[in-house]
């Protein structure tokens, strides 16, 4: 399933960029927050909920609590709702 594979690759890519280029990205907090948000959503979509919530929290913290980030984080804190929203199209074994 190419969509699931693509989501896993995005998750790995964004995590790598944050881990290896975080200090440079931190010079532009909105950019770093965007990377955390994308990494969070990608992780949620492939069922890595703890990792997804971590990145979504970081997006909120770094990005100054932007409404979209706060909404995603709030959704992620309700596991049944988060699973329904983010994994409905990406049901693949890890």
TORPA-4810 file (N, C-alpha, C, O; in nm, 3 decimals):
<nodes>
NODE_1_0.086_-0.118_0.000_0.000_0.000_0.000_0.089_0.122_0.000_0.152_0.152_0.101_X
NODE_2_0.095_0.195_-0.111_0.189_0.305_-0.127_0.160_0.424_-0.037_0.253_0.493_0.005_X
NODE_3_0.033_0.449_-0.004_0.001_0.562_0.082_0.058_0.540_0.222_0.117_0.631_0.279_X
NODE_4_0.041_0.422_0.277_0.097_0.391_0.408_0.248_0.398_0.409_0.308_0.449_0.504_X
NODE_5_0.310_0.349_0.305_0.456_0.355_0.292_0.501_0.500_0.287_0.600_0.538_0.350_X
NODE_6_0.430_0.580_0.212_0.464_0.723_0.199_0.451_0.792_0.335_0.535_0.875_0.370_X
NODE_7_0.347_0.759_0.411_0.328_0.819_0.543_0.443_0.780_0.636_0.493_0.865_0.710_X
NODE_8_0.484_0.654_0.634_0.597_0.611_0.717_0.724_0.684_0.677_0.801_0.727_0.763_X
NODE_9_0.748_0.699_0.548_0.867_0.769_0.500_0.865_0.916_0.543_0.968_0.971_0.581_X
NODE_10_0.748_0.978_0.536_0.736_1.117_0.579_0.766_1.130_0.728_0.834_1.223_0.771_X
NODE_11_0.715_1.038_0.806_0.739_1.039_0.950_0.888_1.028_0.979_0.941_1.104_1.060_X
NODE_12_0.955_0.936_0.914_1.099_0.916_0.934_1.175_1.039_0.887_1.267_1.084_0.955_X
NODE_13_1.140_1.093_0.772_1.208_1.211_0.717_1.196_1.330_0.810_1.296_1.396_0.840_X
NODE_14_1.075_1.358_0.857_1.055_1.476_0.941_1.124_1.461_1.076_1.180_1.557_1.129_X
NODE_15_1.119_1.341_1.132_1.190_1.315_1.257_1.340_1.337_1.238_1.405_1.397_1.324_X
NODE_16_1.394_1.288_1.127_1.537_1.306_1.097_1.571_1.455_1.087_1.669_1.500_1.146_X
NODE_17_1.491_1.530_1.013_1.518_1.673_0.996_1.515_1.747_1.129_1.600_1.832_1.155_X
NODE_18_1.417_1.715_1.212_1.408_1.780_1.343_1.528_1.743_1.429_1.588_1.830_1.493_X
NODE_19_1.563_1.615_1.432_1.674_1.570_1.517_1.808_1.625_1.471_1.892_1.661_1.554_X
NODE_20_1.830_1.632_1.340_1.961_1.671_1.289_1.973_1.820_1.255_2.084_1.872_1.247_X
NODE_21_1.863_1.887_1.236_1.868_2.028_1.198_1.786_2.117_1.291_1.756_2.232_1.258_X
NODE_22_1.748_2.063_1.406_1.666_2.137_1.501_1.720_2.273_1.538_1.643_2.370_1.538_X
NODE_23_1.850_2.286_1.569_1.902_2.418_1.606_1.887_2.522_1.494_1.857_2.638_1.520_X
NODE_24_1.908_2.480_1.371_1.891_2.573_1.258_1.743_2.606_1.239_1.707_2.722_1.220_X
NODE_25_1.658_2.503_1.245_1.514_2.525_1.231_1.461_2.612_1.344_1.366_2.688_1.323_X
NODE_26_1.520_2.603_1.462_1.473_2.680_1.578_1.494_2.830_1.559_1.432_2.911_1.628_X
NODE_27_1.581_2.868_1.464_1.599_3.011_1.435_1.473_3.071_1.375_1.453_3.192_1.379_X
NODE_28_1.388_2.987_1.319_1.258_3.030_1.266_1.152_2.942_1.334_1.115_2.838_1.280_X
NODE_29_1.104_2.982_1.452_1.014_2.897_1.530_0.892_2.848_1.453_0.850_2.734_1.473_X
NODE_30_0.835_2.928_1.365_0.719_2.882_1.288_0.756_2.766_1.196_0.676_2.674_1.176_X
NODE_31_0.876_2.769_1.142_0.921_2.660_1.054_0.941_2.533_1.136_0.897_2.426_1.095_X
NODE_32_1.006_2.545_1.251_1.024_2.428_1.336_0.889_2.373_1.382_0.869_2.252_1.384_X
NODE_33_0.796_2.462_1.417_0.662_2.418_1.457_0.593_2.346_1.342_0.524_2.247_1.364_X
NODE_34_0.611_2.395_1.220_0.551_2.328_1.104_0.606_2.186_1.087_0.531_2.093_1.061_X
NODE_35_0.738_2.171_1.103_0.798_2.037_1.092_0.745_1.945_1.201_0.715_1.828_1.174_X
NODE_36_0.732_1.996_1.324_0.676_1.914_1.431_0.531_1.877_1.401_0.490_1.763_1.426_X
NODE_37_0.454_1.971_1.348_0.314_1.943_1.316_0.303_1.834_1.209_0.223_1.741_1.221_X
NODE_38_0.383_1.846_1.105_0.380_1.745_0.998_0.426_1.610_1.051_0.367_1.507_1.020_X
NODE_39_0.533_1.610_1.131_0.581_1.484_1.190_0.474_1.424_1.281_0.455_1.302_1.283_X
NODE_40_0.405_1.509_1.356_0.300_1.460_1.445_0.185_1.398_1.371_0.138_1.290_1.407_X
NODE_41_0.138_1.465_1.269_0.026_1.412_1.190_0.069_1.282_1.120_-0.007_1.186_1.117_X
NODE_42_0.189_1.280_1.064_0.236_1.158_0.997_0.243_1.042_1.095_0.202_0.930_1.062_X
NODE_43_0.294_1.067_1.215_0.303_0.961_1.315_0.163_0.914_1.355_0.140_0.794_1.370_X
NODE_44_0.071_1.006_1.373_-0.066_0.968_1.409_-0.127_0.882_1.299_-0.195_0.784_1.328_X
NODE_45_-0.103_0.918_1.174_-0.162_0.844_1.062_-0.114_0.701_1.052_-0.186_0.615_1.001_X
NODE_46_0.006_0.674_1.099_0.055_0.537_1.092_0.042_0.466_1.227_0.096_0.357_1.245_X
NODE_47_-0.030_0.529_1.320_-0.060_0.463_1.446_0.043_0.480_1.555_0.035_0.412_1.658_X
NODE_48_0.138_0.566_1.538_0.240_0.594_1.641_0.191_0.712_1.725_0.242_0.824_1.714_X
NODE_49_0.093_0.684_1.808_0.022_0.791_1.879_0.109_0.864_1.980_0.100_0.986_1.990_X
NODE_50_0.192_0.793_2.055_0.278_0.862_2.152_0.374_0.957_2.082_0.391_1.071_2.124_X
NODE_51_0.435_0.909_1.976_0.526_0.994_1.898_0.451_1.111_1.837_0.500_1.224_1.836_X
NODE_52_0.333_1.084_1.785_0.253_1.190_1.725_0.217_1.298_1.826_0.229_1.417_1.798_X
NODE_53_0.172_1.255_1.944_0.137_1.354_2.048_0.260_1.435_2.090_0.249_1.555_2.115_X
NODE_54_0.375_1.370_2.097_0.498_1.443_2.132_0.523_1.556_2.032_0.546_1.671_2.070_X
NODE_55_0.519_1.522_1.904_0.546_1.624_1.802_0.438_1.732_1.799_0.468_1.849_1.778_X
NODE_56_0.314_1.693_1.820_0.207_1.793_1.822_0.221_1.886_1.943_0.194_2.006_1.932_X
NODE_57_0.263_1.832_2.057_0.291_1.918_2.174_0.404_2.015_2.143_0.397_2.133_2.177_X
NODE_58_0.509_1.962_2.079_0.622_2.048_2.044_0.580_2.158_1.946_0.626_2.271_1.956_X
NODE_59_0.493_2.124_1.852_0.444_2.225_1.758_0.373_2.337_1.833_0.391_2.455_1.802_X
NODE_60_0.294_2.301_1.931_0.224_2.402_2.013_0.324_2.487_2.089_0.317_2.610_2.087_X
NODE_61_0.416_2.421_2.156_0.512_2.493_2.240_0.601_2.586_2.159_0.618_2.703_2.193_X
NODE_62_0.658_2.534_2.050_0.752_2.610_1.969_0.681_2.718_1.886_0.733_2.828_1.867_X
NODE_63_0.562_2.685_1.837_0.492_2.775_1.746_0.406_2.880_1.814_0.336_2.955_1.746_X
NODE_64_0.411_2.887_1.945_0.335_2.992_2.013_0.186_2.962_2.024_0.105_3.054_2.025_X
NODE_65_0.152_2.835_2.030_0.012_2.794_2.050_-0.079_2.845_1.939_-0.183_2.906_1.965_X
NODE_66_-0.039_2.818_1.816_-0.122_2.853_1.700_-0.251_2.770_1.705_-0.247_2.653_1.744_X
NODE_67_-0.365_2.829_1.667_-0.493_2.758_1.679_-0.496_2.621_1.611_-0.550_2.527_1.667_X
NODE_68_-0.438_2.609_1.493_-0.439_2.480_1.423_-0.361_2.375_1.502_-0.404_2.260_1.511_X
NODE_69_-0.248_2.414_1.558_-0.167_2.320_1.637_-0.240_2.279_1.764_-0.239_2.162_1.802_X
NODE_70_-0.304_2.375_1.829_-0.380_2.345_1.951_-0.495_2.250_1.920_-0.521_2.157_1.996_X
NODE_71_-0.564_2.273_1.809_-0.676_2.185_1.770_-0.626_2.043_1.744_-0.690_1.946_1.787_X
NODE_72_-0.515_2.029_1.675_-0.459_1.895_1.648_-0.420_1.827_1.779_-0.447_1.708_1.798_X
NODE_73_-0.356_1.903_1.869_-0.314_1.843_1.996_-0.435_1.802_2.077_-0.435_1.694_2.138_X
NODE_74_-0.538_1.885_2.080_-0.660_1.850_2.155_-0.721_1.721_2.099_-0.762_1.634_2.175_X
NODE_75_-0.727_1.711_1.968_-0.781_1.591_1.904_-0.697_1.468_1.938_-0.750_1.360_1.961_X
NODE_76_-0.566_1.487_1.941_-0.474_1.375_1.968_-0.487_1.323_2.111_-0.449_1.209_2.139_X
NODE_77_-0.540_1.404_2.202_-0.551_1.361_2.341_-0.673_1.275_2.368_-0.691_1.224_2.479_X
NODE_78_-0.758_1.258_2.267_-0.877_1.172_2.280_-0.854_1.052_2.188_-0.891_1.055_2.071_X
NODE_79_-0.792_0.944_2.243_-0.749_0.833_2.157_-0.855_0.777_2.061_-0.822_0.756_1.944_X
NODE_80_-0.980_0.752_2.104_-1.075_0.696_2.007_-1.101_0.793_1.890_-1.114_0.750_1.775_X
NODE_81_-1.108_0.920_1.921_-1.130_1.019_1.816_-1.007_1.033_1.726_-1.019_1.042_1.604_X
NODE_82_-0.890_1.033_1.788_-0.766_1.043_1.711_-0.752_0.925_1.614_-0.717_0.943_1.498_X
NODE_83_-0.780_0.804_1.664_-0.772_0.687_1.576_-0.871_0.699_1.461_-0.838_0.667_1.347_X
NODE_84_-0.989_0.745_1.492_-1.092_0.756_1.387_-1.053_0.857_1.280_-1.071_0.832_1.161_X
NODE_85_-1.000_0.970_1.323_-0.965_1.076_1.228_-0.839_1.044_1.150_-0.837_1.061_1.028_X
NODE_86_-0.734_0.998_1.218_-0.605_0.989_1.152_-0.571_0.853_1.095_-0.483_0.845_1.009_X
NODE_87_-0.635_0.748_1.137_-0.592_0.617_1.085_-0.693_0.553_0.992_-0.671_0.440_0.947_X
NODE_88_-0.802_0.618_0.962_-0.905_0.554_0.881_-0.857_0.517_0.741_-0.910_0.422_0.682_X
NODE_89_-0.760_0.589_0.687_-0.712_0.560_0.552_-0.577_0.489_0.552_-0.527_0.451_0.446_X
NODE_90_-0.517_0.470_0.668_-0.379_0.422_0.673_-0.366_0.295_0.758_-0.269_0.282_0.831_X
NODE_91_-0.458_0.206_0.750_-0.451_0.085_0.830_-0.351_-0.014_0.770_-0.384_-0.091_0.679_X
NODE_92_-0.230_-0.008_0.821_-0.123_-0.097_0.777_-0.044_-0.145_0.897_-0.024_-0.067_0.990_X
NODE_93_0.000_-0.267_0.899_0.086_-0.311_1.009_0.218_-0.237_1.003_0.269_-0.205_0.896_X
NODE_94_0.274_-0.210_1.120_0.404_-0.140_1.124_0.518_-0.234_1.108_0.634_-0.191_1.109_X
</nodes>
